[in-house]
Amino acid sequence: MTKERSRGLGRGLSALLNDGDVNDPPVSSEGGAQMIPIEDISANPDQPRIVFSDVDLKSLAESIEEKGVIQPILVRPAPAGRGYQIVAGERRWRAAQLAQLHEIPVLVRDLTDRETLEIAIVENVQRSDLNPVEEARAFKQLVDRFEHTQDEIARAVGKSRSHVANMMRLLNLPESVLDHLAAGRLSMGHARAIATAPNAAVLADNIASQGLSVRQAENLMKSPSGKKAPETKSAPVHKDADTRSLELDLSQRLGLSVEIDHGKGEAGSVKIGYSKLEQLDDICRRLSAG
C-alpha cells in the first residue's frame, strides 16, 4: 500500500466518523443503525487484535442471548465483493455468532483503508483490548504505513509518548520472548528487565517456567549464565519450540496463562493461571462438563 500522510489521527474517532463513533447509543431508528445479516459481515484482516479470549466471548454471548446486542458495531462496505467489513466491534460480532443470532445492529460508514486501521487501533488500545505485543505491532503499523509520529499516536490513544516508544521497543525482543509476553507468561516488567540482555530468549524461558517475579527476573539478569535464579530451589528448564508453541496455543484458546512442565519420562504437569475467580469458575465448569 502506498504510504499516505494522515492529518486526522490526533482528532480521535468521532472526528473520523463525523456523526458517530464506536460509543454510539443503543440501536434506534434515529441513530442511523440498521440490522444486517451476520453472514454478510466479514472480519478485517488488518485487525490489530489477534487473540480473543474464549472465556470473555462466552460471557459476552450469554449477555447477548439475554439482552441482545445493545451497542452497534461499526462496518464499512467491503472493499471487494458484496457485504460489509468490520471496522470496530469484532468481539461483539463473534459473540453474536456464539449466541446464534441471525442479524446484528451496525453503523455503516464509508472509510478508507487508512481510516479503518486507525479506528481499529485507537478503539482497541483505548479499551485495553490488546495484549502488549498486539499493541506494539499496531503502533508500528501506524508509523510504517502512514508515517504517524509517536506524538500523534500518543495523543490519539490517550497515552504518553514514552508509553508508545516503550511499547514499540518491545518488538526488538526475540520472537520467543514476544510469544511469552502475548500469552501472559511474562509481564511488561519482565520484558523491560531482560530487554537489553544478549540471552533474552533463555532468560524469558527461565522466568516463565519458574514463575519468577520481576525482582527475581532482575536478579537473574545479574547471573552470568542466566541459568539459575536466586531464591529458587529448582533449576530452570529450557523448553523446546514445540512446547512453547503448545503453551501459546492453549493460552490463546483459554484466554489464560498456561505453563507445561515435562517431568522425567512421559510424565509432566500443566499449570493454568487465572486473575479472577470468574475465570476459575469457568475452568471448573469446563472440566466438569468434560
C-alpha positions as CSV (number, residue, x, y, z in Angstrom):
1,M,0.0,0.0,0.0
2,T,1.3,3.5,-0.9
3,K,2.1,5.5,2.2
4,E,-0.3,8.4,2.8
5,R,0.2,11.1,5.4
6,S,-2.9,11.3,7.7
7,R,-4.0,14.5,9.2
8,G,-6.8,13.1,11.3
9,L,-5.4,10.6,13.8
10,G,-5.0,13.0,16.6
11,R,-8.6,14.2,16.3
12,G,-9.9,10.9,17.6
13,L,-12.7,8.5,16.5
14,S,-15.6,11.0,16.5
15,A,-13.8,13.3,14.0
16,L,-13.1,10.4,11.7
17,L,-16.6,9.2,11.8
18,N,-18.1,12.7,11.6
19,D,-21.5,11.9,13.1
20,G,-20.9,8.9,15.3
21,D,-18.3,6.7,16.8
22,V,-17.9,3.3,18.5
23,N,-19.6,4.6,21.6
24,D,-22.8,5.5,19.8
25,P,-26.1,5.0,21.7
26,P,-28.2,1.8,21.6
27,V,-29.9,0.9,18.3
28,S,-32.7,3.3,17.3
29,S,-34.3,4.5,14.1
30,E,-32.8,7.9,14.8
31,G,-29.3,6.8,15.5
32,G,-28.6,5.6,11.9
33,A,-28.1,1.9,13.0
34,Q,-29.5,-0.9,10.9
35,M,-29.9,-4.6,11.2
36,I,-27.7,-6.6,8.8
37,P,-27.4,-10.5,8.5
38,I,-24.3,-11.7,10.3
39,E,-23.2,-13.8,7.2
40,D,-23.0,-10.5,5.2
41,I,-20.3,-9.2,7.5
42,S,-16.6,-10.3,7.5
43,A,-13.7,-9.6,9.8
44,N,-10.9,-7.1,8.8
45,P,-7.7,-9.0,8.0
46,D,-5.7,-6.0,9.3
47,Q,-7.4,-6.0,12.7
48,P,-4.7,-5.4,15.3
49,R,-6.4,-7.7,17.8
50,I,-5.5,-11.3,17.1
51,V,-6.2,-13.1,20.4
52,F,-9.9,-13.3,21.6
53,S,-10.4,-14.9,25.0
54,D,-12.9,-17.9,24.8
55,V,-13.9,-17.1,28.4
56,D,-14.8,-13.5,27.6
57,L,-16.5,-14.4,24.3
58,K,-18.7,-17.0,26.1
59,S,-19.6,-14.5,28.8
60,L,-20.5,-11.8,26.3
61,A,-22.5,-14.3,24.2
62,E,-24.5,-15.2,27.3
63,S,-25.2,-11.5,27.9
64,I,-26.3,-11.1,24.2
65,E,-28.6,-14.1,24.5
66,E,-30.4,-12.3,27.3
67,K,-30.3,-8.7,26.3
68,G,-29.3,-8.7,22.6
69,V,-26.5,-6.5,21.1
70,I,-27.0,-3.2,22.7
71,Q,-24.2,-1.3,21.0
72,P,-24.0,-1.4,17.2
73,I,-20.7,-2.5,15.6
74,L,-19.0,-0.3,13.0
75,V,-18.6,-1.5,9.5
76,R,-17.8,-0.2,6.0
77,P,-18.8,-1.6,2.6
78,A,-16.4,-4.5,1.8
79,P,-13.5,-3.2,-0.4
80,A,-14.0,-6.2,-2.7
81,G,-17.2,-8.0,-3.3
82,R,-20.6,-7.7,-1.6
83,G,-21.3,-7.3,2.1
84,Y,-19.5,-5.3,4.8
85,Q,-16.2,-5.4,6.6
86,I,-15.8,-4.8,10.4
87,V,-14.1,-1.6,11.4
88,A,-14.7,-1.9,15.2
89,G,-16.6,-4.4,17.2
90,E,-15.3,-7.8,16.0
91,R,-15.6,-9.2,19.6
92,R,-19.4,-8.4,19.6
93,W,-19.7,-9.9,16.2
94,R,-18.0,-13.2,17.3
95,A,-20.1,-13.3,20.4
96,A,-23.3,-12.8,18.5
97,Q,-22.4,-15.8,16.3
98,L,-21.9,-17.9,19.5
99,A,-25.3,-16.7,20.7
100,Q,-26.7,-17.9,17.3
101,L,-28.1,-14.5,16.2
102,H,-29.0,-14.1,12.6
103,E,-28.7,-10.3,12.5
104,I,-26.7,-7.7,14.2
105,P,-27.0,-3.9,14.5
106,V,-24.4,-1.9,12.6
107,L,-23.4,1.6,11.7
108,V,-22.2,1.8,8.1
109,R,-19.5,4.4,7.3
110,D,-17.5,5.0,4.1
111,L,-14.0,4.8,5.3
112,T,-10.6,4.4,3.6
113,D,-8.1,1.7,4.4
114,R,-6.1,4.2,6.4
115,E,-9.1,5.4,8.5
116,T,-10.2,1.8,9.0
117,L,-6.9,0.7,10.5
118,E,-6.6,3.9,12.6
119,I,-10.0,3.5,14.1
120,A,-9.4,-0.2,14.9
121,I,-6.1,0.5,16.6
122,V,-7.4,3.5,18.6
123,E,-10.5,1.7,19.7
124,N,-8.7,-1.4,20.8
125,V,-6.0,0.5,22.7
126,Q,-8.4,2.9,24.4
127,R,-10.4,-0.1,25.6
128,S,-7.2,-2.0,26.7
129,D,-8.3,-4.9,24.4
130,L,-4.9,-5.6,23.0
131,N,-2.1,-7.6,24.7
132,P,1.3,-5.8,24.8
133,V,2.6,-7.4,21.6
134,E,-0.6,-6.6,19.6
135,E,-0.4,-3.0,20.8
136,A,3.2,-2.6,19.9
137,R,2.6,-4.0,16.4
138,A,-0.4,-1.8,16.0
139,F,1.6,1.3,16.7
140,K,4.3,0.1,14.3
141,Q,1.7,-0.2,11.6
142,L,0.7,3.4,12.1
143,V,4.3,4.5,11.9
144,D,5.4,2.3,8.9
145,R,2.3,2.5,6.7
146,F,1.0,6.0,7.4
147,E,4.1,7.8,8.8
148,H,2.4,8.9,12.0
149,T,4.8,10.2,14.7
150,Q,4.9,8.8,18.2
151,D,3.5,12.1,19.5
152,E,0.4,11.8,17.2
153,I,-0.2,8.2,18.2
154,A,0.1,9.1,21.9
155,R,-2.5,11.9,21.6
156,A,-4.9,9.7,19.7
157,V,-4.8,6.8,22.1
158,G,-4.6,8.9,25.3
159,K,-1.2,7.6,26.3
160,S,2.2,9.3,26.9
161,R,4.8,9.4,24.1
162,S,7.2,7.4,26.3
163,H,4.5,4.7,26.6
164,V,4.2,4.4,22.8
165,A,8.0,4.4,22.5
166,N,8.4,1.7,25.2
167,M,5.8,-0.5,23.6
168,M,7.4,-0.3,20.1
169,R,10.8,-1.1,21.7
170,L,9.4,-4.5,22.7
171,L,9.5,-5.6,19.1
172,N,13.3,-5.7,19.3
173,L,13.0,-8.7,21.6
174,P,13.3,-12.3,20.1
175,E,10.0,-13.8,18.8
176,S,10.0,-16.5,21.5
177,V,10.1,-13.7,24.2
178,L,7.2,-12.0,22.4
179,D,5.2,-15.3,22.5
180,H,5.6,-15.4,26.3
181,L,4.5,-11.8,26.6
182,A,1.5,-12.2,24.3
183,A,0.4,-15.3,26.3
184,G,0.7,-13.6,29.6
185,R,3.6,-15.7,30.9
186,L,5.7,-12.6,31.1
187,S,4.6,-9.1,32.1
188,M,5.8,-5.8,30.8
189,G,8.0,-5.5,33.9
190,H,9.7,-8.8,33.0
191,A,10.1,-7.7,29.4
192,R,11.8,-4.4,30.4
193,A,14.1,-6.3,32.8
194,I,15.5,-8.5,30.1
195,A,15.2,-6.2,27.1
196,T,18.9,-5.4,26.9
197,A,20.2,-8.9,27.7
198,P,22.0,-10.8,24.9
199,N,20.4,-14.0,26.1
200,A,16.9,-12.7,26.4
201,A,15.2,-15.8,25.0
202,V,16.9,-18.1,27.5
203,L,16.1,-15.7,30.4
204,A,12.4,-15.5,29.3
205,D,12.1,-19.3,29.2
206,N,13.6,-19.5,32.7
207,I,11.4,-16.7,34.1
208,A,8.2,-18.2,32.6
209,S,9.0,-21.8,33.6
210,Q,9.7,-20.8,37.2
211,G,7.0,-18.2,37.6
212,L,9.6,-15.6,38.7
213,S,8.6,-12.1,40.0
214,V,10.0,-9.0,38.3
215,R,12.5,-8.6,41.1
216,Q,13.7,-12.2,40.7
217,A,14.0,-11.6,36.9
218,E,16.2,-8.6,37.6
219,N,18.4,-10.7,39.9
220,L,18.5,-13.4,37.2
221,M,19.9,-10.8,34.8
222,K,22.9,-10.4,37.1
223,S,23.7,-14.1,36.8
224,P,26.4,-14.6,34.2
225,S,24.8,-17.8,32.8
226,G,21.2,-16.8,33.3
227,K,20.5,-20.4,34.1
228,K,20.0,-20.3,37.8
229,A,17.6,-17.9,39.5
230,P,18.3,-16.7,43.1
231,E,15.7,-17.6,45.8
232,T,14.5,-20.7,43.9
233,K,15.2,-24.3,44.5
234,S,14.7,-25.9,41.1
235,A,17.0,-25.4,38.1
236,P,15.5,-23.6,35.1
237,V,14.2,-25.7,32.3
238,H,14.8,-24.7,28.7
239,K,11.7,-25.5,26.7
240,D,11.8,-26.6,23.1
241,A,9.9,-24.7,20.4
242,D,7.1,-27.3,20.2
243,T,6.3,-26.9,24.0
244,R,6.3,-23.1,23.8
245,S,4.0,-23.3,20.7
246,L,1.6,-25.6,22.5
247,E,1.6,-23.3,25.6
248,L,0.8,-20.3,23.4
249,D,-2.0,-22.2,21.6
250,L,-3.6,-23.3,24.8
251,S,-3.2,-19.8,26.3
252,Q,-5.0,-18.3,23.3
253,R,-7.8,-20.8,23.4
254,L,-8.4,-20.4,27.1
255,G,-7.6,-16.7,27.4
256,L,-5.4,-17.7,30.4
257,S,-1.7,-18.2,31.0
258,V,-0.7,-21.9,30.5
259,E,2.6,-23.5,31.5
260,I,3.6,-27.0,30.5
261,D,6.3,-28.7,32.6
262,H,7.7,-32.0,31.2
263,G,8.9,-34.2,34.1
264,K,11.0,-37.3,33.7
265,G,9.9,-39.9,31.2
266,E,6.4,-39.2,29.8
267,A,5.1,-37.6,33.0
268,G,4.6,-33.8,33.4
269,S,2.2,-31.1,34.5
270,V,0.1,-28.3,33.1
271,K,-0.3,-25.1,35.1
272,I,-3.2,-22.8,34.3
273,G,-3.1,-19.3,35.8
274,Y,-6.1,-17.1,36.4
275,S,-6.5,-13.5,37.6
276,K,-10.1,-13.5,38.9
277,L,-12.5,-16.0,40.4
278,E,-14.8,-15.9,37.4
279,Q,-12.0,-17.5,35.3
280,L,-11.5,-20.2,37.9
281,D,-15.3,-20.9,37.8
282,D,-15.1,-21.2,34.1
283,I,-12.2,-23.7,34.3
284,C,-14.2,-25.8,36.8
285,R,-17.3,-25.7,34.5
286,R,-15.2,-26.9,31.6
287,L,-13.6,-29.7,33.5
288,S,-17.0,-30.8,34.9
289,A,-18.6,-30.8,31.5
290,G,-15.7,-32.9,30.2
